Amino acid sequence: MARRSPGKLDYASGGFGNLTHLAGEMFQVMTGVKLTHVPYKAVGPAVNDVLAGQMPLMFGPSPVVVPMVQAGRLRPLAFTGVKRSAQLPDLPTADEAGVKGYEASGWYGLYGPRALPRAITDKVSADVRKVVHMPDTKERFAGINLEPVGSTPEEFAAFLKADLEKYARIAKAARIEPQ
């Protein structure tokens, strides 16, 4: 549909520059299709307009949209993670659906002040890793389609650097100017 009518298919996002926006831009860059971005002030209003049929498409955060898919309120097209969602095991990833190499996954991280003493950083990090690997924590996170990682500060810094570089390349390719 987007190929037949370039720029005529809108997609909602939770705001300019966030993952729901950049996921759509990455899709366009990787597929060569042209969509029209419609930024909202937050994910909630964007999802509401997709639910109401006011917007045809959204690259939505799984903790928000998976329950709506399970309830039959939204129709999923592909999962944007690197592997299939345990909550929607029959839904192919975007990569499996033909957009090879596509992956747009949200994540959460724990941050502290720049001058946080290393001993405190190490203690908090070790405690968090212990908690996120507890079976009941993993189960609760899985229930909202989150997968706990529990990395070290150095691993998280390397992940963050690579993720920021990836989206900076997408923003440059999509000609998104800093706001």
Secondary structure by P-SEA (a helix, b strand, c coil): ccccccccbbbbccccccaaaaaaaaaaaaccbbbbbbbcccaaaaaaaaaacccccccccccccaaaaaaccccccccccccccccccccccccccccccbbbbbbbbbbccccccaaaaaaaaaaaaaaaacaaaaaaaaaaccccccccaaaaaaaaaaaaaaaaaaaaaaccccc
